[in-house]
């Protein structure tokens, strides 16, 4: 049912809730993950849609080939930061991503 007071983002997103989590803690975890050779999990916990979510994320570069490059319009090669690309699941519910 449509709720007149709902937050409408676009014609395609009828309702959304702002996500509130400890961004400093997540940033610190991300920095540790980025520096680590064995890439520990990044964990994010938040509450949304009347539920508690606990995410366990791991860095994932499987979408990129070993010789992945980004080339500009003039042929210059750009460095690409892939440290923010993760895949994971809800803790306790495997294969949810």
ZIJOVEN-V461599 format. One line per field, one symbol per residue. ss: DSSP state (H for helix, E for strand, - for the rest). psi: psi as a letter, one per 20 degrees, with the letter a starting at -180 (. if undefined). burial: I if it has 16 or more other C-alpha atoms within 10 Angstrom, else O. A space follows every 50 residues. Layout:
ss=???
psi=???
burial=???
This chain:
ss=----------------------HHHHHHHHHHHHH------EEEEEEE-- EEEEEEEEE----------EE-----EE-------EEEEE--E----
psi=qpphjqophahhohprpppprnhgggggggggghiqhjmrqpppprpqlk qppoqoqqqojiiqrhkpqoprhjiqppqpojijorqbrppinqki.
burial=OOOOOOOOOOOOOOOOOOOOOOOOOOOOIIOOIIOOOOOIIIIIOOOOOO OOOIIIIIIOOOOOOOOOOOOOOOOOOOOOOOOOOOOIOIOOOOOOO
